[in-house]
Every structure is written in structure tokens, then in C-alpha cells.
Amino acid sequence: MNQPKLPLRACVLALVLAAAACGPEQAQHTPTAQVAAGDAAFADTFRAKLLDAKPGDVIEVPPGRYSFDRSLTLRVDGVTIRGAGPDKSVLSFKGQKAGAEGLLVNASNFLIENIAIEDSKGDGLKVNEGEHITIRNVRVEWTGGPSTKNGGYGLYPVKTRNVLIENSAAIGASDAGIYVGQSRDVIVRNSRAEFNVAGIEIENTVNADVYDNTATNNTGGILVFNMPALSQQGGAIRVFKNKVFKNNTANFGAKGTPVASVPAGSGVVVNSNDDVEIFDNDISDNATTNIIVSSVYSTGYKDDKASKDFDPYPERINIYGNRLKGGGDSPDGFDLKALKTALYGLSGQLPDVLWDGYANKQRKEGPQICIRDVSGVVNADGPGGYKNPSKDVKPYACELTKLPAIDLKRG
Amino acid sequence: MSMRWVVAVLVSLLVAGCSKPQEAPRAGEPAAAALAADAPWAPVRFFADGQPEDLAEWNLLRVAGGRLQLNRGVLPYELNTALFSDYAHKLRTVWMPKGQAANYQPDEEFDFPVGTVFSKTFYYPRGEGKAVLRSYDEGPDLRGGGLQLSQVRLVETRLLLRRDNGWVALPYVWNREQTKAKLMRGGELVSLELVGADGGRETADYAVPDQNQCAGCHGTDMKSKALHPIGPKARHLNRDFAYDDGLQNQIARWTQVGYLKGAPAPQQAPRDANWHDPAAPLEARARAYLDINCGHCHSPKGPGNTSGLWLNAATQEPLRLGRCKLPIAAGHGTGDHRYGVVPGKPDESILIHRMRSDDPSVMMPELGRSVVHEEGVQLIRDWIAAQRGECG
């Protein structure tokens, strides 16, 4: 290999500092909808309906903006919350004084549709534990645009099973716009995530299809993550037919959260997850790089003792048939900038795929990261302290069995 | 089933959710405060269904002779270490139907019979003017037959009742006149001015939970969704209480009055430390504090299990207790810190950051406080500071 060694750092650093203000252009958020206040008494009525809900109830939210200074909770199975449209019926939590989310749901057979949740202090809509969850045509937004002070998650089902999120939007979350955690059998489709740190994040989730979504102006577009010390490890995730472009918003996540380590300008990121298939997407102009495959070692989890039951390595990752364009021209962070400059020159760009290089050396068949139809792959040599990165694409010439489609059996 | 009972239930169903806070007594309605201390009082009444609109309907507590009195058979109790609720003091009571008793359990809450009624009245010692005191709760002063109302401000009384199909929580809010407590299923915010011993003042947006939020703490098993009492476990109850007739261990007293069966001698039962007791070991005080304040959610079955952080009494694994543990979905609750607990470094620990925040999207617990428990933060700081080792 004839790559220069990285410690050209001094001169690269000077360039980086000089160029610090010239990162990718930052897109500006404008609030989606201005909705006039509705009947003030409806806020109490709505809360009472949540308290009194019986299975089968449909709770209608008429057009208008309704303000709440405390969070709302639903605990009854089989309830539907239905507004007049995500730009017509708004539950607003601006100025919220109590409660860690806007609406908290602990129920199964839950449907929420045609409504918006705005400016909650914490998470927008959290569904904790439940089966057969449907979130349709729902907008969660922090109307002031990206800010570390915004709530963490927009749409946030966790420990759920049989989940459908469709035709929805999440805007401005300080962590992930659409975040499905520790769940099983999930579809996220036809949805839009903008100006979040992570646009769409599937974490520690088994069996998910993420398709026909648009992720743009986030720090990272679509993330498939696995974190240690949780109830289950995720896998069997398909990401396809999405439009993932210009996710170049500076990372405004608080340090310590897994997504805070995501470099601005990341298109699709697979972190420590096994069995992920990424195909038929349009991925472009993500300034760090269009696709990243990495280990939790790159996101701050270095204590081996703490993760003894955890597989930190991404394995059986199948990337093919995507339409990739641009990107890689202005990677975020010193190491990546240095990597780019060292391998591709100041005016060059990182190829379509970046792998941090962490792999289980005990695994005979290797990590089985199979990549086709890309401009190139760079192995950043994370384990070696980024000293010996490689552009060799031969290790990725492999075949994997395709994953089955998710069938939520909803007829 | 008596007619009066049916009417009461119907009325309560009709008016549920329509109550207004701070309602003044109507003209012509005898003010409850006018009751003499020794006025006759019917026995405690257990509503097997429905949601009585007025706390007085239960005949559990009443305002009479300038005091908040406890009815016959309504037994007050305290916990070794209690949940922090904006420095509110708490008067806890238990009542069971005649001939009924709870079965002792060593680790979980006792197995209580249908008909059990717990009450918890949140109150503050009064300061000057409208201010209330920001002080440590030494336990209710019931000498003379109940809380002396000239000395305290009552905020709310929560009932937790064991019905046929499980536990039900009902929040009642006291009116400004301190004469009655009305059902407030929707909860509300009560603005309070707290004055510390040093004269320092702060405003609390004391949040009375809505009925669904009761499950935020008492729904300790997310799968079953059932509510559970949190306090009445052996380790919390195993202490003395100043009864009218003198000090006595609570487990012994409950056994003696017939509310508890199968309990061992108190010395054989588990016992949590009092977090406020400087004589108790730091580890025991900190774990007792974390157990009662955090462990109802942060347990393998609780709503906080999504985080992988468990702070209940039974948890021993350091990683589960937050040591060098990465946050999962804390969002900006991390405060830019990497680990839940960094040994020896409280200021770098997310746990401390979330305890000393009063931002609803950051603070822990998520519900039940609007101000910081400075003394509790100090305890957990000391606990973390005493830990040795490093995160990799």
C-alpha cells in the first residue's frame, strides 16, 4: 500500500482550522405550519378523554392549536387519537412545565393519525411497551429549528412490537427524529425527517423495513444502531428506496448520546448491527460520506468489561444497487478530515462508503461486509489509530442472502 | 348495596373531570372546618367502584377542631427513606377492612387484601405569609389528634385503593380554605414559594399528577400495566413510629393491630437506611435513596428499563447501576457527559446532572418534582466521589 501515513497532522490541522468556517452550507429551517389557537377548554377535555378512554374509543382532535403545560398520558389499549391533519390539529407543548414528553403512551393497538405535536420539552410522542402501534400522518416538530435544547426524540416507540410509522414527519429533534428502539417487526415508510441530529434511527430492533422515506438536513440521515446493555440486540434491518441527501446539519446532539458521535454529513450509518441490507436508495451529497459502517468502538464504548455479552462488530452488511452521488467532500471532525486529505488530497473526496475497520478477528469468515455499486470504500483503520487506512475494495466482494420483507400481517 | 352508595357513585361519575381547583365552599354549605374535634364520625367507607368527588366521602381523613384527623383504624406510617417531592412532607396512612390482613413479603410490597386504602397527604409547614418551609420531613406531628392546620398547608391527598381488579389511584387537591379536597383527575400545577432555613427562597411549580401519571411511578411493571404500592415494603417500613401510646416498630404494630400476618420479628426483616441519618453507612444511604426515588422505574420491569440503568435495591451489577454505562436515549439529558456514573467524579456523571436539573426534559425523576433536592444530590455526589476506578 502506498498511502501516506496520517501524521501530516500539523499542516492538515492548519488547513482544517482555516476551513472550519467553510463546512457544508447550513440549511435553514422554517416552521411547517402556523395554526391558530383552538378552543382553550379543549385541552382539559382532551386530557379527560385520555383518562376516561375505553378500548375502541376514537378521540378526535378538532382543527386548532391546543396548549398543554404538562405532559399527556394514555394507558388504555385499543384507542385511536385522530386529528384533522398534521397542519390543522396541533398539540402544542410550548412553555411546558412538567413531564418528560408531550404524549406518553403505554398501550397496545394504538393508532394516532392526522395530527401534530409541537415543541415538547422532552420527547414528542413516546410509546413505551405495546403491540400493534400505528403512527400515521403525524408531524412532530420543534418549531424553532435545530437546537440542543429541543426534546430528544420525535416519534419514539420503544419496547414495542408490530409497529407501523407512515406518512409522518419529524423535525428538529436534538437526538433522533424517528427513533424505534428495542422493538420487533417494524415498518417506517413514506416519512420525512429533517433537521434532527439523527433523521431516522432504528436501535436494538429486530426485523425492520425502512423505505420510501426522505431524510435530509439532519446530521445523519438514517441510522441503524446497536447499543450494549439493553434488552435485546438488533438485526435483520432493510433500508431501501429512501432519499437520503444533504444531511449536513452540524451535530447539535449533547455529548454522551450515541448520536453525538455521528459526524455531520453522514447519509446512512450502520453501527454494531448485524444483518443489515441497504439497497435501491438515492443517497447523495452527504459531506462526510454517503454510507458509514462502524462499531460501537467508534461511538465511545471502549470498556470491554462493560460489554461482555455484546457483539460490537457489524457483520453481514449487504450494500448494493444504490444510486450514490456527491458527498465525502467535507468530512466532519479532525480524524476524518485528515483521513480524506491524506488519501484523496485537499480537493478530493471520501468514497461512498467508510468503514471504521473494527472486526472480530476470531470470526473465520470475516465481517462479511459486502459492498457493490459504489465509488469506493475506505477502511479507516480505527483499531490502528487511523494510521493505516486502506482503499482496497476486494474485501467487500462477497455475497449474502437477502433478508425477507417485513410482514406486519395487517391485511 | 345501599341506595346512598349507588347515588354517590352516580354523582361521582357524572361530575368526574368537571371539578375546578380551589373551589370555595358554597354559601349555606356547612364548612367542614366548623366540625368539632369530637364530632361523631362514621367508619371508613370503602368504595368498591366509582370515584368519589370529595375526599371526605371516604371517612378516612377530616378537618375538625383545627386539625386533619385520622379516623379509627386509619394507621399512620413512615418510610425509612422517602421519595423526594419538592420538599413536601407526607402523612401516610393505611386502612384495611375488618378482619383483613396483608400477607408479609420480604422483598416486594406486601400482598394487600381487597379493600385496602392507602392515603398520602402532601403538606408543607407554613412560613411567613403565603410561603411554605423548605425542610426535611421528620414525620407527621399527630400529637393532639392530627396535623395542626394552623401550622401546615395541605396540598393534595392521594389515595391508592385495592379493588377487585387491582390498584386504583385517585388524586384529591385541597382547596385554598383548607376545608376540603376535591378529586382532580386531570391534576394541576400549584405554585408554591419555598423558604429555606437560611432564608433562601425558590418557587416550585408543584405538579399534582393526572390520574394516568400515577402510573408513571406506580406502574412498576410495564407489561402488566398494573399499579402497585411502592412504599409498603418491609425494607421501607421496618422502623419505629411515634404512635399515640409511644414508639413502636411499624411491622410489629401492623401485626399487632391485625393488618399484617406472617411477618418475622423486625430484626429479621430487611431494613433500608434512612438517607438522612449521618450514622448510617454512605453506601446504604445512597442505595436507599436511589431505590425509593428511582427504583420504581429503573428496574428490570419498570418504565425506565429502556435505558438499561437499574437503580432498585436488588440490583448489584455495577454496569446496571450506571458505572461507566453509556446513556441510551437520554438526549440532551446527558449534559455532555459520557457515562451514568464516573467513579470518583460526580461532576462528570449523568446521574448527578439529571438530579440537579429542574428542566423537565433533563431531570430525574421525570415526575414529582420541580425543584432540586440539594441534600439528595449531595448524598449521591458523595457516593460517586467515594467510588474508585476508571471508565475505559
Contacts between the chains, C-beta under 8 A, distances in Angstrom:
chain1	res1	chain2	res2	distance
A	44	B	17	8.0
A	44	B	186	6.0
A	47	B	186	4.9
A	47	B	210	6.2
A	48	B	17	4.0
A	48	B	185	7.1
A	48	B	186	6.0
A	50	B	212	6.4
A	51	B	17	6.9
A	51	B	185	5.3
A	51	B	186	6.9
A	51	B	210	6.5
A	51	B	211	5.1
A	51	B	212	5.9
A	52	B	16	7.6
A	52	B	17	6.9
A	69	B	189	6.4
A	70	B	187	6.6
A	70	B	189	6.8
A	70	B	207	6.3
A	70	B	210	7.2
A	71	B	213	7.6
A	71	B	360	7.9
A	72	B	212	8.0
A	73	B	210	6.8
A	73	B	212	3.6
A	73	B	213	5.5
A	73	B	215	7.3
A	73	B	216	7.2
A	74	B	212	6.8
A	75	B	212	5.3
A	75	B	215	5.8
A	75	B	219	7.5
A	75	B	225	6.4
A	96	B	360	6.3
A	97	B	189	6.2
A	97	B	205	5.0
A	97	B	207	7.5
A	97	B	360	6.7
A	97	B	370	7.2
A	98	B	189	6.7
A	98	B	205	6.7
A	98	B	207	4.2
A	98	B	360	5.6
A	98	B	367	7.2
A	98	B	370	6.8
A	99	B	213	7.7
A	99	B	360	5.8
A	99	B	366	7.1
A	99	B	367	7.0
A	100	B	360	5.9
A	100	B	361	6.1
A	100	B	363	8.0
A	100	B	366	3.7
A	100	B	367	7.6
A	104	B	216	7.8
A	106	B	215	7.0
A	106	B	219	6.9
A	106	B	222	6.4
A	106	B	225	6.2
A	106	B	303	7.3
A	120	B	361	7.8
A	121	B	359	7.1
A	121	B	360	4.5
A	121	B	361	4.2
A	122	B	331	7.2
A	122	B	360	6.3
A	122	B	361	3.6
A	122	B	366	7.7
A	123	B	331	7.4
A	123	B	361	7.9
A	128	B	222	6.4
A	128	B	303	5.7
A	128	B	306	6.5
A	129	B	222	4.1
A	129	B	223	6.4
A	129	B	303	7.7
A	148	B	332	5.4
A	149	B	332	7.0
A	150	B	332	7.9
A	151	B	331	6.7
A	151	B	361	5.5
A	152	B	329	6.5
A	152	B	330	7.1
A	152	B	331	2.2
A	152	B	332	6.6
A	152	B	333	7.1
A	152	B	361	7.1
A	153	B	329	6.5
A	153	B	331	6.6
A	156	B	329	7.5
A	158	B	306	4.8
A	158	B	329	7.2
A	159	B	222	7.1
A	159	B	305	7.7
A	159	B	306	6.0
A	173	B	331	7.9
A	174	B	331	5.6
A	174	B	332	5.2
A	175	B	329	6.9
A	175	B	331	4.3
A	175	B	332	7.6
A	179	B	329	7.0
A	181	B	306	6.6
A	181	B	328	7.4
A	181	B	329	6.2
A	182	B	306	6.2
A	203	B	328	7.8
A	203	B	329	7.9
A	227	B	308	7.9
A	227	B	326	6.8
A	227	B	328	5.6
A	228	B	308	8.0
A	228	B	326	7.2
A	229	B	308	4.1
A	229	B	319	6.0
A	229	B	320	7.5
A	229	B	325	6.2
A	229	B	326	7.7
A	229	B	328	8.0
A	230	B	306	7.8
A	230	B	308	5.0
A	230	B	328	6.5
A	231	B	305	7.0
A	231	B	306	8.0
A	231	B	308	7.7
A	253	B	331	7.8
A	253	B	332	7.5
A	254	B	330	7.7
A	254	B	331	6.7
A	254	B	332	3.9
A	254	B	333	7.4
A	254	B	334	4.7
A	254	B	335	6.7
A	254	B	336	5.4
A	255	B	334	6.3
A	255	B	336	3.9
A	255	B	337	7.0
A	255	B	338	6.8
A	256	B	326	7.3
A	256	B	327	5.5
A	256	B	330	7.0
A	256	B	334	3.3
A	256	B	335	7.5
A	256	B	336	6.2
A	256	B	337	5.0
A	256	B	338	4.7
A	256	B	339	7.5
A	256	B	350	6.5
A	257	B	327	6.0
A	257	B	329	7.8
A	257	B	330	5.9
A	257	B	331	6.3
A	257	B	332	7.7
A	257	B	334	5.4
A	258	B	326	7.0
A	258	B	327	7.8
A	258	B	328	7.5
A	260	B	334	7.7
A	300	B	326	6.4
A	300	B	338	6.0
A	301	B	326	5.6
A	302	B	392	4.5
A	303	B	324	5.3
A	303	B	391	6.0
A	303	B	392	3.5
A	304	B	392	7.1
A	305	B	392	7.5
A	306	B	319	5.1
A	306	B	324	5.5
A	306	B	325	6.8
A	306	B	392	7.5
